[in-house]
Amino acid sequence: MQIRIVAEDPARSQVDWLVVGLFEDPPVAPAWLRETPSAGVIARLVESKDLSGSGGEAVPIHGPGGVSAGSMLVLGLGPGEVFGASEAFEMGTLLGKRLGGKPRGVVGVVLPGAGMPSEVASHLVQGVTVGLSGPGLAKSEPGRHPFEGLRLIVPPGSTADATLLEDAVRRGEVVGRAVNLARELVNLPPARKSPRLLADRLRNEAGAAGLSVEVWDEARIRRERLGGLLGVAAGSDEPPSFVLLGWQGAGPDAPTTALVGKGVTFDSGGLSLKPSASMEDMKADMSGAAIVAAAMTAIARLNLRVNVRGYLPLTENLTGGRAMKLGDVLTMRNGKTVEVMNTDAEGRLILADALCLASEQAPIRIIDLATLTGSCMAALGQKVAGLFANDDETAELVRAAASAEGERLWRMPMDGDYRESLKSPVADLKNVGSKWGGAIIAAKFLEEFVGGRPWAHLDIAGPAWADSDSPSQDAGGTGCFVRTLVRMAEDAASA
């Protein structure tokens, strides 16, 4: 899809579809449209309450009077005073989903007159890119079709800088493609992303982006003493893999950020077997690994002046004859022993090894992402991630980047007394504790393996997967926090 930026009167733009945003406070046609018959159509739609300007609305007008475009799509943008990156992303996703269901010619989008034009353009393009990519990987016919062209129209009177807009559009394409990569990997059927198959796919994607890639097989994993990963993988006929990604954009002497992503390609719960209904979305239990890998491809393609290392443990958690049992004791990379008291608390076991490896390289900070606990969903719902950290500065960097991108998280407590319920009579730790505060207890477990390095943990069990379709989001993998990780890297590069 070719994207162009043009400065012209939108009413005279020669496009097949013209997309116009309408704020709800009050919902009136933009100035360039007010002297056309289409302004009267919009006014009547508002009067009849068929159009209010609220977010998620999409009203088509065919043969709009006084406009050169063949059809016009009016999108509700919500309140103008809060319109920003998140709302621009949702606007783009909505129009991609709304118009992408059929092959289209050239679609023109009038840049809304709110927010920073370059930020709006970047996130609008991200959203369109995401909206044009549906979850139907196994459908015989495509459900979404890219536009022949996308034209971003800068209306008269705008002060937008053309160079900044060009850079913003390129950024938007790169980040949007990265979000789609994370979504695709999550949505793949489990049989198509066994640990070895997923490692091969990540090797190809990372290599194409310019990242360094190293993949460890089971023999290397055993030599590296990754006891948690080996313990979880024991119940599957598929051997585990461990993927290490690297980007050195700031030179060998610059500090490095470590990103760790949970990669359970299917989670049955092991011998602590999940009910069938709870397994339906367990192909998404590798969302953390997908998000880290996808974000790193974007960081490389944007050529950001930062150093980043990715650590991705990949395994299935199944119930084969060699599966770990309750009461088994595993020895982690750092020598700590863990008594397994619930085989469905497997994510923290593989993350423990990955965090140990990351901490040994003395990064400036470690950030891990994992679909870790149902407890976090019970506390925060399906749209908000839990943020846990041992360092206020690292927590604030994550929070600020997420806020700038409109991705939602909430910092949770990490008080020391939560550690008490992890005590084991036979080992250094148990892998589960009290039934209360489970997400915090899981975070306290992970903290044991970061070697005192500044660290933040994102429990993304809720926002990583959408159970149902909405105007600005598809059901399935969401690719959440790819945008946050890229923003963090951009912030670090400009510091």
PyMOL commands that set and color helices and strands:
alter all, ss='L'
color gray80, all
select helices_A, chain A and resi 10-12+31-33+37-47+80-82+85-99+117-131+162-187+190-192+195-209+218-223+227-233+276-279+282-301+347-360+374-380+392-405+416-422+438-447+482-494
alter helices_A, ss='H'
color red, helices_A
select strands_A, chain A and resi 2-7+17-23+58-62+71-78+106-110+149-154+212-216+241-248+256-261+263-267+307-317+329-331+337-339+365-370+385-389+409-411+429-430+455-459+465-466+476-477
alter strands_A, ss='S'
color yellow, strands_A
deselect
rebuild
show_as cartoon
